[in-house]
Amino acid sequence: MVEHEPLSIKPLSERPHTRHPISLAPMIDKSDRDWRWIMRRITRKTLLYTEMISAPAVLRGKRDKLLAFDPSEKPVVLQLGWDEPESLAESCRIAEDYGYDEVNLNCGCPSDKVQKHDFGACLMARPDHVARLVDAMADATILPVTVKNRIGIRSKKTGVRLEEYSHLHRFIETVSNAGCRKFIVHARIAILEGLSPGENRDVPPLRPEDVYRLKEDFPQLFVEINGGYRTPEEIDAALERTDAVMLGRIALDNPWMLSQADRRWFGSDEPSVTRREVLEAAVPYMIRRTGEGASPGLIIQPLMNLFAGRRGAKAWKRVLTALPSAGPGGFGTAIEQAVRTLDSELLDEKSELG
Ligand SMILES: Cc1cc2nc3c(=O)[nH]c(=O)nc-3n(C[C@H](O)[C@H](O)[C@H](O)COP(=O)(O)O)c2cc1C
């Protein structure tokens, strides 16, 4: 049995974290800098997360490629994954140098690769260890350190069944005693074998009541709920019971849904944007980024569903899909032409949400 130093319990007021009522989730292969840049044109206020990046990748990978971002994307949270305090601590120092606003520890990813290295959702079985990780991270940086976790985990292989609210309560209590004041809780358990990460976002039933209860039991903590939110009305209802809502797939499927976020959830009185304004900003950005080596096939992805649910959505997707074949040289002209074919009523329409 390894002896550990007792944890120093940090006063909760020490580290003010951001208090955004809406955030866009960390999503591997999706929430990269170009996606965030474009989402930032649609919503100026929403908190944005990076994809999960492992601490060894931060320390030994192509750092600028993984971490650099445009300051206009801020506020941005770097999500880290790993299970060992020193490299997480060093990654936090690096995150601070890069200008991130917060760092978040992933305790929710159930992928095989992540399980092999014992981080992500597996960490929910080790609240004391997570407390030590958070402690080391918080000691290394002035940035707030937050945690994203599930409501529980189940593993046939190890026989671990932490599915009851009491385990979640203990996890949050232990980790908050290490100084973490903000938890983003995906309101379903993770099943560690037999389901792909995608299935683990759909198959285990959502249990939002567990997250509401958490907020009641820990009123001093910032408790953000995540999982399955698709409509403004559902989000409004969740905000009655929790501090914030994190949105994932809806932002991929219908990014324009976020165009009223600033007015509806942040109390902004600035006029909402139009798709024309978004595209007018995005096109030169995309041309510049492809010139810098970004892949045309990837950079068009954030715009694919800009017209989701509207007439012309399919045609726009077809046009965008054909763009990368224009090659880096022809990309700029091709995308400018594509935008010219769009219906101006649709382009100038204000946000769909009231
Ligand atoms: C493509 C994709 C990649 C994801 N990658 C991550 C990740 O890197 N880190 C993480 O904590 N969650 C990840 N998630 C989970 C989301 O952050 C979120 O918890 C989940 O999608 C549930 O929210 P939603 O129902 O609003 O999509 C990912 C989800 C998707 C769809």
Ligand as a Chemical Component Dictionary entry (heavy atoms), coordinates in Angstrom:
data_LIG
# 
_chem_comp.id                   LIG 
_chem_comp.type                 NON-POLYMER 
_chem_comp.pdbx_formal_charge   0 
_chem_comp.three_letter_code    LIG 
# 
loop_
_chem_comp_atom.comp_id 
_chem_comp_atom.atom_id 
_chem_comp_atom.alt_atom_id 
_chem_comp_atom.type_symbol 
_chem_comp_atom.charge 
_chem_comp_atom.model_Cartn_x 
_chem_comp_atom.model_Cartn_y 
_chem_comp_atom.model_Cartn_z 
_chem_comp_atom.pdbx_ordinal 
LIG C1  C1  C 0 -17.737 13.073 -31.767 1  
LIG C2  C2  C 0 -17.717 13.176 -30.261 2  
LIG C3  C3  C 0 -16.494 13.241 -29.604 3  
LIG C4  C4  C 0 -16.447 13.371 -28.207 4  
LIG N1  N1  N 0 -15.251 13.560 -27.583 5  
LIG C5  C5  C 0 -15.225 13.854 -26.258 6  
LIG C6  C6  C 0 -14.042 14.271 -25.613 7  
LIG O1  O1  O 0 -12.982 14.445 -26.226 8  
LIG N2  N2  N 0 -14.093 14.511 -24.265 9  
LIG C7  C7  C 0 -15.244 14.394 -23.541 10 
LIG O2  O2  O 0 -15.251 14.646 -22.330 11 
LIG N3  N3  N 0 -16.391 14.039 -24.141 12 
LIG C8  C8  C 0 -16.405 13.784 -25.474 13 
LIG N4  N4  N 0 -17.593 13.515 -26.081 14 
LIG C9  C9  C 0 -18.828 13.508 -25.273 15 
LIG C10 C10 C 0 -19.467 14.896 -25.248 16 
LIG O3  O3  O 0 -18.605 15.841 -24.660 17 
LIG C11 C11 C 0 -20.800 14.856 -24.490 18 
LIG O4  O4  O 0 -20.541 14.478 -23.158 19 
LIG C12 C12 C 0 -21.779 13.866 -25.094 20 
LIG O5  O5  O 0 -21.823 13.974 -26.508 21 
LIG C13 C13 C 0 -23.194 14.058 -24.522 22 
LIG O6  O6  O 0 -23.683 15.350 -24.823 23 
LIG P1  P1  P 0 -24.742 15.588 -26.041 24 
LIG O7  O7  O 0 -25.875 14.630 -25.820 25 
LIG O8  O8  O 0 -25.152 17.030 -25.900 26 
LIG O9  O9  O 0 -24.024 15.284 -27.314 27 
LIG C14 C14 C 0 -17.655 13.380 -27.468 28 
LIG C15 C15 C 0 -18.872 13.319 -28.144 29 
LIG C16 C16 C 0 -18.917 13.228 -29.526 30 
LIG C17 C17 C 0 -20.256 13.198 -30.236 31 
# 
loop_
_chem_comp_bond.comp_id 
_chem_comp_bond.atom_id_1 
_chem_comp_bond.atom_id_2 
_chem_comp_bond.value_order 
_chem_comp_bond.pdbx_ordinal 
LIG C1  C2  SING 1  
LIG C2  C3  SING 2  
LIG C2  C16 DOUB 3  
LIG C3  C4  DOUB 4  
LIG C4  N1  SING 5  
LIG C4  C14 SING 6  
LIG N1  C5  DOUB 7  
LIG C5  C6  SING 8  
LIG C5  C8  SING 9  
LIG C6  O1  DOUB 10 
LIG C6  N2  SING 11 
LIG N2  C7  SING 12 
LIG C7  O2  DOUB 13 
LIG C7  N3  SING 14 
LIG N3  C8  DOUB 15 
LIG C8  N4  SING 16 
LIG N4  C9  SING 17 
LIG N4  C14 SING 18 
LIG C9  C10 SING 19 
LIG C10 O3  SING 20 
LIG C10 C11 SING 21 
LIG C11 O4  SING 22 
LIG C11 C12 SING 23 
LIG C12 O5  SING 24 
LIG C12 C13 SING 25 
LIG C13 O6  SING 26 
LIG O6  P1  SING 27 
LIG P1  O7  DOUB 28 
LIG P1  O8  SING 29 
LIG P1  O9  SING 30 
LIG C14 C15 DOUB 31 
LIG C15 C16 SING 32 
LIG C16 C17 SING 33 
# 
